[in-house]
Amino acid sequence: MIERNVLEMKLGYIRVSTVEQNEERQTRALLEKGVEKENLFIDKQSGKNAERAQLKALLAFCRKGDVVITESISRIARNTKDLLTIIEQLTNKGVDFISLKESIDTSTPQGKFMLTVFGALAELERENILERQREGIEIAKSEGKYKGRKPIDYDEAQMKALCKK
């Protein structure tokens, strides 16, 4: 557990989508902005929802006067609703939010407005990615290159046992 030495802290949130991805680029950006290494909260999972251990830990840890800094709003949330809910939780605690990539600072009225706009754009981009993925799968299917998941072979006894559960 991180000990609090001062009343106001810079806290960093980092997220990469998979365990294999490297968070070093985000880490360096936050350290350059004055976040101390022990004040970094790092998740290695998809941002499709807010059920992430380190995000929850960050939200529980932060206190009035703290500032949460992230490299991009897409690291915090991939949909507008989750983003605004998280920011509302921070605001209710008296915590400001800064996104480096989008130059958003919720301590200003302009920053709060831009957060909403960029949140909607991040959600649109995620939807576009999913649509391109679906289109690619359909093309691969039509060319016989994609057949979906392999069916699971069950014998008759296994099927009866599964149906009884």
FENWOTA-V180362 format. One line per field, one symbol per residue. phi: phi as a letter, one per 30 degrees, with the letter a starting at -180 (. if undefined). psi: psi as a letter, one per 20 degrees, with the letter a starting at -180 (. if undefined). burial: + if it has 24 or more other ideal C-beta (glycine too) atoms within 12 Angstrom, else -. A space follows every 10 residues. Layout:
phi=???
psi=???
burial=???
//
This chain:
phi=.ddccbdcbc ccbbbcdbdd dcceedeedd ddcjddedcc cbcbaecdbc dbeddddddd ddbejdbccb daddddacbd ddeddddddd eddicdbbcd echcbddcdd ddddeddddd dddddddddd dddddddddd ddcicbcidd dddcdedddd ddddd
psi=ppqohrhpqp pqpppqhrhh qpjggggggh hhjjpqhikp ppqmrqjhrj mpghgggghh hqrpirpppq hqhihgqiqg ggghgghggg ghikprppog gilpojiqhh ggghggghgh hhgggghggh ghggghgggh ghjjipjaqp qpoprhgggg ghhh.
burial=--------++ ++++++---- --+--++-++ --+-+---++ +++-+++--+ -+-++--++- ++---+++++ ++++++++++ -+++-++-++ ----++++++ -+-+++---- ++-+++-++- +++--+---- ---------- ---------- ---------- -----
//
